[in-house]
Amino acid sequence: MPRSAATHVDHDRPQPSPAGHGSHVFLLLLALRILNALTTRTFFQPDEYFQALEPAWQMAFGEASGAWITWEWKSQLRSSLHPALFAGVLALSSVLADACSSSPSTKADILVAAPKITQAIFAASTDYLSWRLAEQAYGRGSRAAWASLALTICSPWQWFCSTRSLSNCLETTLTSAALVWWPWRWVAQRGSPTTFGDRPHLGLSLVAAASACVLRPTNLLVWICISLPTLWQASARERHALVQSAVLYGGGVLALSALADRIYYGGWTLPPLRFVYFNIARSLAVFYGTNRGDYYLTEGLPLLLTTALPFALWGMYASLRGDGSKPRDRKLSMLSLTALTMVLALSFISHKEVRFIYPLLPILHVLAASPLSTFFRPPLSLSKRTLLTLLLSFNLLLAIYSSQVHQRGVIDVLHHLRARHQAANPSLPSIPANASSIAFLMPCHSTPWRSHLVYPSITAWALTCEPPLDVPLAERAAYRDEADRFYLEDGPARWLELNMQSLSTVARDGDAAEGQAEAKAKAKANAAAAEVENNLTKRPWPAHLVFFAQLEDELSRVLSGSRYEQCWRGFNSHWHDDWRRQGDVVVWCLDGGGGDGGSGGL
């Protein structure tokens, strides 16, 4: 029997959505991202910890907490607003844990988890706002809008990165919110009269956009691309409203940021300008690596989009090819031009990372949504069903591998060391200082720090990599930081000889007498003062040495007569592009410490 027109559903046209469906979608996304945050066990970028959680830890618990404050904070390059958010979360979590009489180990677990759950809220908001942006472009309940939601949920990059405490992640959330609240109707309808309802949304958009620019000054590129066409196509009244609101709300955000930085740094400063000055004018960004000019096109976008890349490229091409006669086409073409401009502009900066173009991902998902929904329009042929299964399987496997396997050892080792400290000191937190000592013989910032060690009674140090702040440009090629000197210039054996106390202090019992006799002979030959200076000015050997397995053979030779023995070993990665970080993560303890050779963590 033929289906009547009354019962026919056009899947390409927007369909009515049940009331409250948006809140239901957000709650589901929130549950998904909390699961995402709490199950991610891998390392991505040091900035996740050292540009957010470490300064937050110091804000929350004071300078005696043992947080590692990097040179950027000492040079006032970063806005204090981002870590202040996590500082509030940490302080509140600590108060609640104490109020519930939580054990020290439970409180430590809460302090580790609290920032992750906080970031999960922002990650879910990014997913939700991406969907809302697609609904604005394609219509509420449209197949393309739902395809956009599917893209963000199934994105390996989102699963891997969105729940991390990187400023780029919050920048992406704020950019998405600002785009959703932007007065697109002024562009779409070419100078339609401004209504009372436009102004509050415009204010929210500008606050979000200004906050994103304070966090990451490069975000200004997005708003140049969005605001200039809006000003060009809007009416005179709307242009006046936009400029007036930009000055009002943008100035308010800047004033709030300046006040927060005044409190944090103890003086007036403007971190966004200092960030641009240090990283671009003084070319310090290249100290952390340079990339080819085509990096974002050949590596950045493929990593960001994975299987969605062909659909995003087609959506971008289709939006730019259109004549702009439809309101939707004008909006999509503006989004495409924004993505292209930002990618091309950032390509001229020598130091490039995928996360720098992360704020474009919601835009790219919106552009990819229509081609995706069209290509996989029901009913699907066998070949398309097979292709869809392969694409989803690839994304799932990539998400699992990147969040559960690759570089997990550098996270697991922190959980192990914290648990070891807890087991050895049941009277936490009232234990003597220096109860545990750890040396990380790794490239700088290879692991998290106090945000995972938690206890200030765990004393630790690691190789540093301070940039050549005061070195003239002509002399920077010869500059070597501490990690470079350890691995390249001196070599591990020589570096340990120059910087660590005599091995006689950690010699085995059978070698102690020989070591002492050798020390006495040396003292007689070179004067007792030289030996005293050696042990007073050099670092003492710690209770734990942490390093990558590629260093194991050399350390075995250097420390062959010492009391160090392996007490833990954890898988880190199958491969790594940095030869210094290859292999398992290994922990050696004085006298063994009764550990095991397992590869797990807590």
KOLMARDO-498362 format. One record per residue (C-alpha): y, x, z. Coordinates in nm, 3 decimals. Layout:
! residues N
        c2        c1        c3
         Y         X         Z
...
! end
This chain:
! residues 602
        c2        c1        c3
     0.000     0.000     0.000
     0.337     0.152    -0.097
     0.568     0.245     0.187
     0.883     0.031     0.201
     1.230     0.181     0.188
     1.294     0.060     0.542
     1.021     0.282     0.681
     1.099     0.588     0.468
     1.246     0.888     0.654
     1.452     1.147     0.471
     1.367     1.472     0.648
     1.660     1.656     0.488
     1.926     1.433     0.639
     2.042     1.437     1.001
     1.841     1.202     1.222
     1.965     1.033     1.539
     1.862     1.220     1.854
     1.771     1.057     2.183
     2.034     1.060     2.454
     2.018     1.366     2.675
     1.801     1.558     2.431
     2.036     1.857     2.457
     1.981     1.899     2.831
     1.605     1.871     2.785
     1.613     2.141     2.518
     1.820     2.370     2.741
     1.584     2.327     3.038
     1.286     2.414     2.820
     1.469     2.719     2.686
     1.562     2.821     3.040
     1.200     2.804     3.154
     1.097     3.008     2.852
     1.358     3.279     2.913
     1.281     3.306     3.286
     0.917     3.364     3.190
     1.042     3.611     2.928
     1.256     3.799     3.182
     0.996     3.822     3.456
     0.716     3.937     3.226
     0.904     4.200     3.024
     0.774     4.538     3.144
     0.923     4.784     2.895
     1.227     5.009     2.864
     1.486     4.972     2.588
     1.825     5.133     2.653
     1.964     5.318     2.959
     2.278     5.102     2.941
     2.070     4.810     3.069
     2.071     4.984     3.405
     2.344     5.249     3.412
     2.623     5.037     3.260
     2.542     4.720     3.453
     2.300     4.733     3.745
     2.394     5.073     3.889
     2.767     4.999     3.929
     2.670     4.648     4.042
     2.445     4.800     4.308
     2.727     5.017     4.436
     2.967     4.719     4.439
     2.718     4.511     4.637
     2.584     4.770     4.883
     2.841     5.050     4.898
     2.856     5.414     4.803
     2.577     5.507     5.048
     2.330     5.292     4.853
     2.241     5.578     4.618
     2.350     5.416     4.290
     2.398     5.649     3.994
     2.751     5.612     3.857
     2.780     5.767     3.511
     3.077     5.943     3.353
     3.195     5.629     3.171
     3.280     5.465     3.502
     3.445     5.778     3.635
     3.653     5.792     3.316
     3.735     5.418     3.338
     3.581     5.323     3.003
     3.405     5.005     3.114
     3.524     4.666     3.232
     3.419     4.595     3.588
     3.371     4.224     3.515
     3.018     4.263     3.378
     2.868     4.455     3.675
     3.074     4.244     3.916
     2.873     3.943     3.798
     2.545     4.114     3.890
     2.697     4.253     4.211
     2.760     3.899     4.328
     2.402     3.803     4.243
     2.262     4.105     4.430
     2.478     4.047     4.737
     2.385     3.677     4.750
     2.015     3.757     4.700
     2.029     4.008     4.986
     2.193     3.757     5.219
     1.941     3.484     5.132
     1.647     3.724     5.175
     1.776     3.824     5.518
     1.835     3.461     5.614
     1.472     3.384     5.525
     1.352     3.684     5.731
     1.184     3.831     5.425
     0.985     4.149     5.467
     1.144     4.467     5.324
     0.898     4.469     5.034
     0.964     4.102     4.953
     1.339     4.159     4.971
     1.303     4.455     4.734
     1.110     4.240     4.485
     1.382     3.974     4.506
     1.657     4.229     4.440
     1.469     4.358     4.135
     1.407     4.006     3.999
     1.747     3.845     4.068
     1.941     4.017     3.783
     1.657     3.934     3.544
     1.672     3.563     3.626
     2.051     3.570     3.595
     2.029     3.723     3.250
     1.761     3.468     3.157
     2.024     3.196     3.205
     2.252     3.371     2.954
     1.962     3.424     2.714
     1.871     3.054     2.724
     2.239     2.971     2.668
     2.242     3.192     2.357
     1.938     3.007     2.218
     2.092     2.670     2.297
     2.433     2.757     2.153
     2.275     2.892     1.834
     2.107     2.555     1.789
     2.433     2.373     1.860
     2.612     2.587     1.601
     2.344     2.496     1.346
     2.380     2.127     1.431
     2.752     2.153     1.365
     2.682     2.312     1.028
     2.391     2.097     0.907
     2.412     1.780     1.114
     2.263     1.670     1.442
     1.888     1.627     1.424
     1.867     1.788     1.079
     1.564     1.990     0.975
     1.783     2.297     0.926
     1.917     2.272     1.283
     1.565     2.254     1.424
     1.468     2.545     1.201
     1.750     2.746     1.357
     1.612     2.669     1.703
     1.265     2.774     1.589
     1.407     3.100     1.455
     1.569     3.196     1.785
     1.261     3.099     1.988
     1.024     3.293     1.761
     1.252     3.594     1.722
     1.085     3.915     1.847
     1.429     4.066     1.903
     1.531     3.777     2.125
     1.214     3.810     2.330
     1.255     4.187     2.356
     1.630     4.210     2.420
     1.795     3.884     2.525
     1.692     3.893     2.893
     1.811     4.250     2.952
     2.131     4.319     3.146
     2.308     4.480     2.851
     2.673     4.399     2.789
     2.572     4.327     2.427
     2.355     4.037     2.549
     2.640     3.872     2.739
     2.869     3.949     2.445
     2.628     3.757     2.219
     2.627     3.458     2.455
     3.006     3.452     2.474
     3.040     3.489     2.096
     2.800     3.199     2.040
     2.991     2.980     2.285
     3.324     3.065     2.123
     3.187     2.981     1.778
     3.051     2.646     1.896
     3.385     2.552     2.055
     3.599     2.687     1.768
     3.811     2.417     1.590
     3.611     2.425     1.268
     3.749     2.082     1.175
     4.084     2.245     1.102
     3.914     2.453     0.833
     3.666     2.194     0.712
     3.926     1.921     0.663
     4.204     2.157     0.557
     4.490     2.073     0.789
     4.377     1.750     0.949
     4.595     1.629     1.234
     4.529     1.796     1.568
     4.386     1.560     1.827
     4.408     1.581     2.202
     4.037     1.665     2.219
     4.077     1.978     2.010
     4.286     2.165     2.265
     4.037     2.193     2.556
     3.765     2.312     2.319
     4.004     2.563     2.164
     4.089     2.695     2.510
     3.722     2.739     2.601
     3.660     2.913     2.270
     3.945     3.156     2.319
     3.845     3.235     2.678
     3.490     3.313     2.564
     3.614     3.518     2.267
     3.861     3.716     2.479
     3.593     3.784     2.741
     3.359     3.914     2.470
     3.633     4.146     2.343
     3.698     4.277     2.694
     3.328     4.354     2.734
     3.289     4.509     2.389
     3.615     4.587     2.201
     3.431     4.588     1.868
     3.385     4.211     1.908
     3.746     4.181     1.796
     3.615     4.224     1.440
     3.439     3.887     1.467
     3.757     3.708     1.567
     3.973     3.871     1.305
     3.730     3.735     1.044
     3.725     3.388     1.201
     4.088     3.344     1.303
     4.264     3.466     0.988
     4.101     3.211     0.751
     4.156     2.943     1.015
     4.525     3.026     1.035
     4.548     3.031     0.654
     4.391     2.688     0.604
     4.525     2.507     0.912
     4.844     2.304     0.917
     5.167     2.444     1.061
     5.114     2.247     1.382
     4.761     2.377     1.416
     4.869     2.736     1.351
     5.126     2.702     1.627
     4.860     2.561     1.862
     4.618     2.844     1.783
     4.872     3.123     1.832
     5.010     2.965     2.149
     4.662     2.916     2.295
     4.553     3.267     2.196
     4.847     3.418     2.382
     4.793     3.193     2.685
     4.415     3.217     2.726
     4.374     3.567     2.588
     4.650     3.693     2.813
     4.490     3.519     3.111
     4.154     3.686     3.049
     4.321     4.023     3.000
     4.519     3.980     3.323
     4.205     3.885     3.516
     4.022     4.185     3.373
     4.312     4.418     3.457
     4.324     4.288     3.814
     3.948     4.330     3.858
     3.967     4.683     3.719
     4.264     4.758     3.944
     4.053     4.664     4.245
     3.744     4.851     4.125
     3.908     5.171     3.996
     4.190     5.183     4.251
     4.462     5.197     3.987
     4.589     5.020     3.680
     4.387     5.092     3.369
     4.282     4.927     3.044
     3.913     5.012     2.976
     3.896     4.863     2.622
     4.169     5.100     2.502
     4.015     5.395     2.686
     3.676     5.303     2.536
     3.819     5.317     2.183
     4.011     5.637     2.259
     3.714     5.828     2.403
     3.446     5.709     2.161
     3.643     5.704     1.837
     3.961     5.909     1.871
     3.785     6.185     2.067
     3.453     6.136     1.882
     3.244     6.139     2.201
     3.014     5.867     2.070
     2.854     6.114     1.828
     2.732     6.314     2.129
     2.468     6.041     2.172
     2.354     6.057     1.811
     2.464     5.987     1.455
     2.307     5.775     1.183
     2.322     5.736     0.808
     2.588     5.513     0.661
     2.326     5.261     0.545
     2.160     5.237     0.888
     2.254     4.874     0.956
     2.142     4.765     0.610
     1.811     4.952     0.602
     1.714     4.952     0.971
     1.951     4.748     1.187
     1.925     4.411     1.014
     1.547     4.437     0.951
     1.490     4.512     1.322
     1.725     4.235     1.429
     1.586     3.966     1.198
     1.228     4.083     1.118
     1.061     3.804     0.916
     1.382     3.598     0.902
     1.560     3.865     0.696
     1.482     3.723     0.346
     1.593     3.375     0.451
     1.915     3.510     0.609
     1.998     3.708     0.297
     1.937     3.405     0.076
     2.143     3.182     0.304
     2.428     3.433     0.298
     2.413     3.458    -0.081
     2.404     3.079    -0.122
     2.701     3.026     0.111
     2.914     3.286    -0.068
     2.817     3.158    -0.411
     2.934     2.803    -0.334
     3.272     2.674    -0.443
     3.373     2.571    -0.092
     3.422     2.206    -0.189
     3.216     2.083     0.107
     3.325     2.137     0.469
     2.983     2.279     0.555
     3.008     2.534     0.273
     3.346     2.656     0.395
     3.213     2.708     0.747
     2.899     2.887     0.631
     3.096     3.111     0.395
     3.326     3.212     0.682
     3.022     3.297     0.895
     2.873     3.500     0.609
     3.194     3.694     0.554
     3.214     3.761     0.928
     2.863     3.905     0.933
     2.923     4.118     0.625
     3.259     4.249     0.746
     3.130     4.347     1.088
     2.823     4.524     0.945
     3.032     4.716     0.692
     3.303     4.806     0.944
     3.054     4.934     1.202
     2.880     5.134     0.929
     3.182     5.367     0.920
     3.128     5.462     1.286
     2.890     5.758     1.317
     2.703     5.636     1.627
     2.504     5.323     1.541
     2.257     5.108     1.734
     2.092     4.776     1.651
     2.235     4.614     1.963
     2.589     4.673     1.835
     2.533     4.399     1.573
     2.340     4.173     1.813
     2.632     3.921     1.836
     2.569     3.844     1.467
     2.214     3.721     1.529
     2.308     3.356     1.606
     2.519     3.352     1.288
     2.236     3.499     1.083
     1.986     3.250     1.225
     2.216     2.964     1.125
     2.246     3.106     0.773
     1.868     3.151     0.750
     1.790     2.801     0.878
     1.854     2.605     0.558
     1.652     2.832     0.325
     1.370     2.840     0.580
     1.355     2.463     0.621
     1.369     2.418     0.244
     1.098     2.674     0.170
     0.860     2.529     0.431
     0.934     2.166     0.349
     0.634     1.939     0.423
     0.379     1.884     0.290
     0.288     2.254     0.291
     0.049     2.401     0.039
    -0.236     2.621     0.158
    -0.052     2.936     0.052
     0.260     2.837     0.247
     0.058     2.742     0.553
    -0.110     3.081     0.536
     0.223     3.258     0.494
     0.376     3.069     0.786
     0.079     3.159     1.007
     0.109     3.525     0.912
     0.484     3.530     0.982
     0.443     3.365     1.323
     0.151     3.592     1.413
     0.348     3.902     1.319
     0.644     3.791     1.532
     0.418     3.709     1.827
     0.235     4.042     1.815
     0.561     4.236     1.777
     0.717     4.052     2.072
     0.413     4.122     2.291
     0.390     4.488     2.194
     0.762     4.558     2.239
     0.792     4.376     2.573
     0.456     4.463     2.728
     0.335     4.794     2.582
     0.587     5.031     2.425
     0.767     5.241     2.691
     0.624     5.057     2.990
     0.531     5.370     3.187
     0.893     5.454     3.272
     0.922     5.112     3.437
     0.579     5.112     3.603
     0.643     5.449     3.766
     0.945     5.310     3.955
     0.737     5.023     4.092
     0.469     5.272     4.194
     0.714     5.503     4.372
     0.877     5.214     4.553
     0.537     5.078     4.662
     0.432     5.426     4.772
     0.747     5.455     4.982
     0.684     5.113     5.138
     0.324     5.198     5.222
     0.420     5.530     5.382
     0.707     5.379     5.582
     0.602     5.043     5.729
     0.910     5.041     5.955
     1.147     4.995     5.661
     1.442     4.988     5.647
     1.497     5.176     5.977
     1.350     5.507     5.864
     1.502     5.855     5.858
     1.698     5.977     5.560
     1.514     6.182     5.296
     1.186     6.013     5.385
     1.092     6.032     5.016
     1.221     6.276     4.755
     1.167     6.259     4.379
     1.265     6.480     4.086
     1.260     6.333     3.736
     1.201     6.621     3.494
     1.274     6.400     3.195
     1.555     6.358     2.942
     1.848     6.198     3.120
     1.836     5.827     3.197
     1.471     5.793     3.096
     1.403     5.547     3.378
     1.595     5.285     3.574
     1.740     5.408     3.901
     1.848     5.240     4.225
     1.805     4.890     4.078
     1.429     4.964     4.088
     1.400     5.230     4.358
     1.600     4.994     4.582
     1.575     5.186     4.910
     1.861     5.430     4.983
     1.612     5.635     5.188
     1.442     5.734     4.861
     1.635     6.043     4.756
     1.604     6.136     4.390
     1.764     6.349     4.122
     1.720     6.376     3.747
     1.834     6.597     3.464
     2.184     6.499     3.352
     2.351     6.478     3.011
     2.724     6.464     3.074
     2.920     6.474     2.745
     3.166     6.754     2.662
     3.470     6.574     2.801
     3.684     6.886     2.833
     3.532     7.093     2.552
     3.746     7.136     2.237
     3.606     6.976     1.922
     3.550     7.315     1.755
     3.329     7.430     2.045
     3.115     7.119     2.089
     2.838     7.238     1.858
     2.748     7.504     2.114
     2.767     7.268     2.414
     2.442     7.209     2.604
     2.401     6.955     2.882
     2.153     7.005     3.166
     1.868     6.830     2.985
     1.929     7.046     2.677
     1.920     7.361     2.888
     1.595     7.249     3.051
     1.414     7.170     2.725
     1.578     7.396     2.469
     1.804     7.672     2.590
     1.628     7.804     2.904
     1.295     7.629     2.871
     1.125     7.450     3.164
     0.979     7.764     3.325
     1.306     7.959     3.321
     1.512     7.656     3.427
     1.289     7.596     3.729
     1.314     7.963     3.824
     1.694     7.952     3.802
     1.747     7.618     3.975
     1.463     7.560     4.222
     1.379     7.738     4.547
     1.105     7.996     4.567
     0.755     7.868     4.492
     0.645     8.021     4.819
     0.793     7.714     4.991
     0.529     7.491     4.826
     0.245     7.745     4.799
    -0.110     7.644     4.891
    -0.226     7.743     5.240
    -0.446     8.017     5.097
    -0.149     8.165     4.916
     0.102     8.124     5.196
     0.051     8.467     5.353
     0.072     8.635     5.013
     0.383     8.436     4.930
     0.546     8.527     5.259
     0.463     8.894     5.214
     0.607     8.883     4.864
     0.923     8.722     4.998
     0.956     8.990     5.266
     0.912     9.268     5.012
     1.167     9.110     4.788
     1.407     9.071     5.077
     1.374     9.440     5.164
     1.427     9.542     4.802
     1.714     9.308     4.717
     1.863     9.240     5.062
     1.791     8.949     5.288
     2.117     8.778     5.193
     2.002     8.729     4.836
     1.690     8.544     4.951
     1.887     8.326     5.190
     2.133     8.238     4.915
     1.841     8.157     4.685
     1.704     7.892     4.918
     2.038     7.754     5.031
     2.206     7.708     4.694
     1.904     7.602     4.489
     1.729     7.268     4.494
     1.433     7.229     4.730
     1.104     7.122     4.579
     1.067     6.742     4.614
     0.770     6.542     4.740
     0.719     6.398     4.389
     0.765     6.536     4.039
     0.787     6.281     3.756
     0.762     6.389     3.392
     0.618     6.303     3.051
     0.272     6.431     2.963
     0.403     6.663     2.690
     0.537     6.882     2.973
     0.208     6.886     3.161
     0.059     7.212     3.028
     0.373     7.414     3.094
     0.420     7.275     3.445
     0.053     7.345     3.519
     0.113     7.712     3.441
     0.439     7.732     3.637
     0.305     7.548     3.945
    -0.054     7.673     3.934
    -0.033     7.816     4.287
     0.151     7.521     4.440
     0.035     7.225     4.647
     0.129     6.978     4.371
    -0.150     6.754     4.244
    -0.151     6.453     4.016
    -0.126     6.131     4.217
    -0.043     5.878     3.944
    -0.053     5.854     3.567
     0.069     5.561     3.359
     0.060     5.483     2.989
     0.404     5.485     2.830
     0.382     5.469     2.450
     0.156     5.534     2.153
     0.441     5.715     1.977
     0.802     5.812     2.034
     1.074     5.947     1.804
     1.189     6.183     2.082
     0.931     6.463     2.126
     1.043     6.511     2.486
     0.933     6.158     2.574
     0.585     6.167     2.420
     0.273     6.089     2.619
     0.200     5.923     2.951
     0.428     5.928     3.254
     0.280     6.160     3.518
     0.355     6.189     3.889
     0.262     6.498     4.090
     0.275     6.481     4.468
     0.271     6.758     4.723
    -0.087     6.785     4.855
    -0.194     6.510     4.614
    -0.080     6.223     4.831
    -0.400     6.024     4.799
    -0.295     5.858     4.476
    -0.498     5.751     4.178
    -0.494     5.808     3.808
    -0.450     5.446     3.716
    -0.210     5.335     3.447
    -0.073     5.023     3.608
     0.222     4.938     3.823
     0.302     4.666     4.068
! end
